[in-house]
């Protein structure tokens, strides 16, 4: 008599997904990064700091200090939702240097600046609300606002950033909850909002009771030009602006230490939302970051970053004219991590990406960064993660990919 067969395990289906997830796409940037893990690929795709420039000794010393025998009982314990006091003090001080009026009580430490955006969306947005955004805009912010059910409304702009004069009509038509912008070395374009437009934006915000979310993760990565005043530092905008930033680009992204400065009228609600999200940002990481800001010359480290990144930006700017087809254009940012390229009519950067990967070079197509109608000819290039000689090789590969794409009949022919 045969043994009875084991019962087949029941098929498990996923539970019904939340309706708010339905319209949120996976990030093409994150998806592309998974395609560029082959070591032979020179990737201009990710907006990543250069790992060889991480201040490893500085961070090792900081962590050793904050988990020593006398410090560990505090650093390994729960901490206040708002953040540990010494880090909030240090972050407020750095903001004041940049012209943002901030004290400890104005600052909420977040788990990366992405959480700051998520908290703002949680507190301010309901499904169907409108949000004004630059066109194109930071992809993860568009994801965040989309997850909240909001409608991103593009604000036109040019090489000087968004056009403030377009705001009154958009405000009247859509009654937006806020305007989201990256005024310094914007992701994805690398553009900087001009000082005159910042002042005009502050005036219009006051006139029309418009809140502004000023995201500034790249502001300390300036390689040339004059520093422009913060929107949050303008008298007319200070009490209606949430200033967001991060240590990811100047210290280490793995710390996941970001923050926001918000007026008292809004900050308490943001703190409650963070309590519900994660109680608080990692205590030990906060204290290590505070140690770096207080005990180590972080500005000297930033100066080293600037020297390296400036050379890499210049290498990309020098090589692009020969790499791109006639009729292509690109900008020359004064800082940050990105260049913005527009290919000639007939090219499609998304279709080009496959050919580029075949040539062991990668970039991010520009289309996903647009809130409405995309320009398929655009693409984003990051210059921070490769040395100048590698950038030169990568641009040679990009040139070969563009030639192969054009000759294949998929794109414009030279």
Phi, psi and omega in degrees: 000128185283152177289142177294141180287148178294141180294141176292138178296143181295148177287131180256129176252152179291147176293160179302135181278151176300141179298331182290343179276344190300321184264008183260120181270156170297148180290119176300330178296313179295322180294320180294322180302325179291338179274350185250020183283346176297130186297338182281349181280130170266112187256121170259019189273309189280141172274065188252139169295155180287118184295330180290349178258002176301138180280071189299313181296319178301313182290322178299317178295320181295315180293323177299321181291321187271351174243021172295169186305321182275338183267334187301321180305331177271315187291336180261010183257168169301158179217172183298147178302322183293338183118160180291142188302318184293330176286319178299321177298314183294320180292320177299320179296319179294325178292321179298323177301327181269011173090010180261122178291113185211138171235170182311314186291350178270350192253134172241120177282135182235164178276082187077159179290340177298322177295325177302316178295320179296321178294318177300315179297319180298318186281324190255339191252138169244157178306132180095347179295151177262143175230128176277134181223154172296157181231103006280171184223171180298123188298317182292332174291318176300320176299313183300313181291325177295323179297329177279357179086013182277163177253113177285130180247117185287140174255123181294156179198188180210204184293346176265010180096193183296154182265106181300331183292344176278349188290314184305317180294319179293322178297316180295323184281327190240348181047060186290152175288326178192170171253130176252130179210156173244098189284338183248116173054057192304145170262115023255353195272342187078002182287154176239132178290126185293153180304319180298320180290329177297315178297319179293322177300316179298319179297314182293322178300318179293318182296325188248012179054047182260127173278149182234133171255109184259106183263120187226066179280345187250359191301331181276356179262064180256127183255351180185171180079177183264140177293131179266149182293147177291146174296319180294342178273354180280135184305323183282344186247346189304320184268009175226021181236134170259116180265126185240139175204187190201154170268002186298322186274340184247348178236284176195131181292334181293343175292331184054050177248111173233183179196166171224151172244125182224151174299155182304327182298338183246333191300318184300319179295323177294322177296317179297319178297322178291323175305316181289333184279310186206015182068303179191161174286150183317122181297313184295322178291321177299315182292325176295318178296318178298322178298316180297322182286329185263324190254346185236153180277082179297326181296327176294321176296318179298322177301322177293320176300316182299318180298316181291314184290326177299315179297324180287319175300315182295325178295320178291317178299323181290325185271342185295320182305321180282336184277329187268153179287159177305137180096347177285152178230157175206160182259173183232081185291149178277357181184195178081213188227358193227150166243152180241125185244139171239119180280165180294166178305139179099345179272149176230112186294329178293316177293326180294331187302318180300317177296321179298317179297325175298335178261014176061043173216147184224154175210180175247122174300148184281340189305318183294345183278352183271139180281337180225251182282121184270152170265106186292348183276352188270154175207155180252133176241129174258137185248004191277335191264004179228144177292161183306319182292327176289323177299319179299317178295317180299322178290327174297319178294320178297320177299317179295321178295318178297320178295318179294320179297314181295320183285343182283346184094353179283335184231189179294148178257139181283000000 
